[in-house]
């Protein structure tokens, strides 16, 4: 059962963590966080390598399958205990699910990726280009089909809790007590409030940006700030899930962010 309330201090900590790409949070053994009467701590999501003690972890993102990927050779040579895919694992940029599936097939056919998958435990989350479209959020119309294809490709078990979440967020605890590493990967796309583009006077963003730089002005991103307190990156259901992950016993927590 999901809680109907949350711990403000815990949520503040998580908001601050979300400000960093690839944040790392250290837990203090023996330090219990208030559970708010929510019952037992949640369990790890399933993974065939949960019993493995992790000594070497690699991570990466932004893999364009139409280009050479020689990077897999040195990655394989390191003999990592876990590889974390942090998003843009393919570049689909489509609302056509058949195109999306074909892009995953391209990735699967890359020899280095295939060797990695055969030899190294993997966990993954998406960013925008493998979610579906550039800078897409909760408004992306094919998100449910994309979620299914993503979970199928990354071999998520049919009975996994990830199959029933509003997004592909996940959390895993690897290793035995004393060496437990929790990997938390939030979904920063599926529930995100739609962005509001800046008004650029009808000119392309690149042209507008060059003109501002040439005139010595600051160059903001292509979107307006959203002051609406109801705007969200995670959605309330995922926020409550994420807060509860800090109740999971672990000596080290790795918190991955797919956006900068």
HELIX and SHEET records of a PDB file:
HELIX    1   1 UNK A    8  UNK A   17  1                                  10    
HELIX    2   2 UNK A   71  UNK A   77  1                                   7    
HELIX    3   3 UNK A   97  UNK A  109  1                                  13    
HELIX    4   4 UNK A  111  UNK A  119  1                                   9    
HELIX    5   5 UNK A  128  UNK A  131  1                                   4    
HELIX    6   6 UNK A  143  UNK A  153  1                                  11    
HELIX    7   7 UNK A  161  UNK A  164  5                                   4    
HELIX    8   8 UNK A  205  UNK A  214  1                                  10    
HELIX    9   9 UNK A  236  UNK A  245  1                                  10    
SHEET    1   A 4 UNK A  24  UNK A  26  0                                        
SHEET    2   A 4 UNK A 252  UNK A 256 -1                                        
SHEET    3   A 4 UNK A 181  UNK A 185  1                                        
SHEET    4   A 4 UNK A 170  UNK A 174 -1                                        
SHEET    1   B 3 UNK A  57  UNK A  60  0                                        
SHEET    2   B 3 UNK A  82  UNK A  85  1                                        
SHEET    3   B 3 UNK A 122  UNK A 124  1                                        
END                                                                             
